[in-house]
Amino acid sequence: MSAMGPTDVAMDEDDRQEVASTIDSDDDYNSVYNGSIRGSLSSLNGPRQPDRYGFTGGKQYTEQRDVVIPVEVLRKRELKWLDMLDNWDLWMGRRFKKVKQRCRKGLPPALRARAWQYLSGSKKMMDKNKGKFDEIDAMPGDPRWVDEIERDIHRQFPWHEMFAERGGYGQQDLFRVLKAYSIYNPRDGYCQAMAPIAAVLLMHMPVEQAFWMMVSICDKYLIGYFSPGLEAIQVDRDVLFGLLKKVLPYTYKHLKKWKVEPILYMTEWFMCVFVRTLPWGSVLRVWDMFLCEGVKVMFRIALVLFRYTLGRADQLAKSQGLYETMDRLRNIPDGVMEEEFLVRESLRLRITERDMEKEHAVQLSKRRAKPNKSDGHSSSSVDSPDSMPMPPPDPRQRFRNRSREFLDGNDVAMSDVS
C-alpha cells in the first residue's frame, strides 16, 4: 500500500464510492425526485421550454444569450471544421497549432460530437473494434456494479429532457454505457463520478460512440482517476496545490491555514471535468480544449477559479474559516464562470506545460519517499498488484497534448472479453 502523508486518506472501495458520491448529491436531483418533475417545474412559474442544450430547469439551465454568434460566422467555422475532419491526419500532423486555436474558440455545435471523437481518438478505437460494444452490451455484468449503476442513473441531470423520465431511453442508454465500461475495465469497475461524464457524452452522440469516448477519457485522459484508492486524483491534488503555491502564494497559505483540503472541491472539479461546477456553455468550451490539450486544461481552469474567488486580499479577509472559504468556492461569481472570460484568463496564466510536468515529477518523488506508517517501509517498496493497480503516469507525458497521441492510429485493439 502506498504511503500516506498527513493529509492523505487511505481509500478502500467503500471510501472511493463515498468520495465520489459527494459529486452526485445534487440539489437538482432532490428537488425533482422528492416530488415529480412536473410539480417541481410548476413551482418555477410554470414549465419552461428546454434551453438550447436540452435543460428545462436546474442550475444547468441557460437563459437566452444577449450575444449570439452570427450565422455567417458560425457557417464559416463549420466549413473550416469540415475541411479539418475530412483531412484529419494532415491537419494534426502539420497544423496542430491551428487545430488547438480553433478548439479554444469553441467547436461549432453541429460538429461537436464528431470533432470530440476525432480529438479523443475514440473514432479510431471504435473502427478497430467493430462489433465489440454489441458483445459487451449483451453481457450481464458484475452484479455489484450493476446494482450501483441502477441506483445512480436517475441522479444524473434530471432536469435534462433526455434523462428526465425514469426508465426512459436516456437512462437506459446511460446504464448501458456504464455497465459496458465496468465490463471493459473490470479492475476499476464503476465509480459514481463516471456517470456525469457518460451522460454528457450521450447528450451529443449515440450509445456506442459514447461508450468508446468514455473508454478514451477514462483510460487516456483521466488515467487512474477511478482506480481503487484514487491514487491519481491524490497526486493531481498535490500538483494543483504546488502550482497554486507558485501562482497564488497567499491563496495557498490561506487554504493551508484553514485546512481547506483539496478533496473538498477538487473531486467534483477534476473527476467530472467541471460538469457539476460551470454553466453549460462553459462546460462545453472547457471540454473542447480538454479533449484537444489534455488534463493541463483542468489545472488552468482551477487556477483561474482560485484567482478570481480567493485571489484578492479583501476576499481572503472575508473568508476567515473553513466554512467561509468553502462557501466562496461553492458560490463562484457568474462573471468568473462566463465562457469567454474563463477561456481567456486560463490562457493568460503564466504557467507552462513544462511547469506542470516538473511539479508532477516533484510530487511523485515526494509520495514515493514518504514512509509507510503501517509497516515502516517506504512507498518505493514493491506493492501487491491489488494495492497498486497501475503505475503513475509519466510526468513527461502527463501534460502533453492528448489528441496528438491518436494521430498515428497505434491504439491497441481491445482484446476479447471473456
C-alpha positions, 0 to 999 in steps of 0.5 A, spaced: 500 500 500 502 506 498 504 511 503 500 516 506 502 523 508 498 527 513 493 529 509 492 523 505 486 518 506 487 511 505 481 509 500 478 502 500 472 501 495 467 503 500 471 510 501 472 511 493 464 510 492 463 515 498 468 520 495 465 520 489 458 520 491 459 527 494 459 529 486 452 526 485 448 529 491 445 534 487 440 539 489 437 538 482 436 531 483 432 532 490 428 537 488 425 533 482 425 526 485 422 528 492 416 530 488 415 529 480 418 533 475 412 536 473 410 539 480 417 541 481 417 545 474 410 548 476 413 551 482 418 555 477 412 559 474 410 554 470 414 549 465 419 552 461 421 550 454 428 546 454 434 551 453 438 550 447 442 544 450 436 540 452 435 543 460 428 545 462 430 547 469 436 546 474 442 550 475 444 547 468 439 551 465 441 557 460 437 563 459 437 566 452 444 569 450 444 577 449 450 575 444 449 570 439 454 568 434 452 570 427 450 565 422 455 567 417 460 566 422 458 560 425 457 557 417 464 559 416 467 555 422 463 549 420 466 549 413 473 550 416 471 544 421 469 540 415 475 541 411 479 539 418 475 532 419 475 530 412 483 531 412 484 529 419 491 526 419 494 532 415 491 537 419 494 534 426 500 532 423 502 539 420 497 544 423 496 542 430 497 549 432 491 551 428 487 545 430 488 547 438 486 555 436 480 553 433 478 548 439 479 554 444 474 558 440 469 553 441 467 547 436 461 549 432 455 545 435 453 541 429 460 538 429 461 537 436 460 530 437 464 528 431 470 533 432 470 530 440 471 523 437 476 525 432 480 529 438 479 523 443 481 518 438 475 514 440 473 514 432 479 510 431 478 505 437 471 504 435 473 502 427 478 497 430 473 494 434 467 493 430 462 489 433 465 489 440 460 494 444 454 489 441 458 483 445 459 487 451 452 490 451 449 483 451 453 481 457 450 481 464 455 484 468 458 484 475 452 484 479 455 489 484 456 494 479 450 493 476 446 494 482 450 501 483 449 503 476 441 502 477 441 506 483 445 512 480 442 513 473 436 517 475 441 522 479 444 524 473 441 531 470 434 530 471 432 536 469 435 534 462 429 532 457 433 526 455 434 523 462 428 526 465 423 520 465 425 514 469 426 508 465 426 512 459 431 511 453 436 516 456 437 512 462 437 506 459 442 508 454 446 511 460 446 504 464 448 501 458 454 505 457 456 504 464 455 497 465 459 496 458 465 500 461 465 496 468 465 490 463 471 493 459 475 495 465 473 490 470 479 492 475 476 499 476 469 497 475 464 503 476 465 509 480 459 514 481 463 520 478 463 516 471 456 517 470 456 525 469 461 524 464 457 518 460 451 522 460 454 528 457 457 524 452 450 521 450 447 528 450 451 529 443 452 522 440 449 515 440 450 509 445 456 506 442 460 512 440 459 514 447 461 508 450 468 508 446 469 516 448 468 514 455 473 508 454 478 514 451 477 519 457 477 514 462 483 510 460 487 516 456 485 522 459 483 521 466 488 515 467 487 512 474 482 517 476 477 511 478 482 506 480 481 503 487 484 508 492 484 514 487 491 514 487 491 519 481 486 524 483 491 524 490 497 526 486 493 531 481 491 534 488 498 535 490 500 538 483 494 543 483 496 545 490 504 546 488 502 550 482 497 554 486 503 555 491 507 558 485 501 562 482 497 564 488 502 564 494 497 567 499 491 563 496 495 557 498 497 559 505 490 561 506 487 554 504 493 551 508 491 555 514 484 553 514 485 546 512 481 547 506 483 540 503 483 539 496 478 533 496 473 538 498 472 541 491 477 538 487 473 531 486 467 534 483 472 539 479 477 534 476 473 527 476 467 530 472 471 535 468 467 541 471 460 538 469 457 539 476 461 546 477 460 551 470 454 553 466 453 549 460 456 553 455 462 553 459 462 546 460 462 545 453 468 550 451 472 547 457 471 540 454 473 542 447 480 544 449 480 538 454 479 533 449 484 537 444 490 539 450 489 534 455 488 534 463 493 541 463 486 544 461 483 542 468 489 545 472 488 552 468 481 552 469 482 551 477 487 556 477 483 561 474 477 559 479 482 560 485 484 567 482 478 570 481 474 567 488 480 567 493 485 571 489 484 578 492 486 580 499 479 583 501 476 576 499 481 572 503 479 577 509 472 575 508 473 568 508 476 567 515 474 559 516 473 553 513 466 554 512 467 561 509 472 559 504 468 553 502 462 557 501 466 562 496 468 556 492 461 553 492 458 560 490 463 562 484 461 569 481 457 568 474 462 573 471 468 568 473 464 562 470 462 566 463 465 562 457 469 567 454 472 570 460 474 563 463 477 561 456 481 567 456 484 568 463 486 560 463 490 562 457 493 568 460 496 564 466 503 564 466 504 557 467 507 552 462 506 545 460 513 544 462 511 547 469 506 542 470 510 536 468 516 538 473 511 539 479 508 532 477 515 529 477 516 533 484 510 530 487 511 523 485 518 523 488 515 526 494 509 520 495 514 515 493 519 517 499 514 518 504 514 512 509 509 507 510 506 508 517 503 501 517 509 497 516 515 502 516 517 501 509 517 506 504 512 507 498 518 505 493 517 498 496 514 493 491 506 493 492 501 487 491 498 488 484 491 489 488 494 495 492 497 498 486 493 497 480 497 501 475 503 505 475 503 513 475 503 516 469 509 519 466 510 526 468 513 527 461 507 525 458 502 527 463 501 534 460 502 533 453 497 534 448 492 528 448 489 528 441 496 528 438 497 521 441 491 518 436 494 521 430 498 515 428 492 510 429 497 505 434 491 504 439 491 497 441 485 493 439 481 491 445 482 484 446 476 479 447 472 479 453 471 473 456 
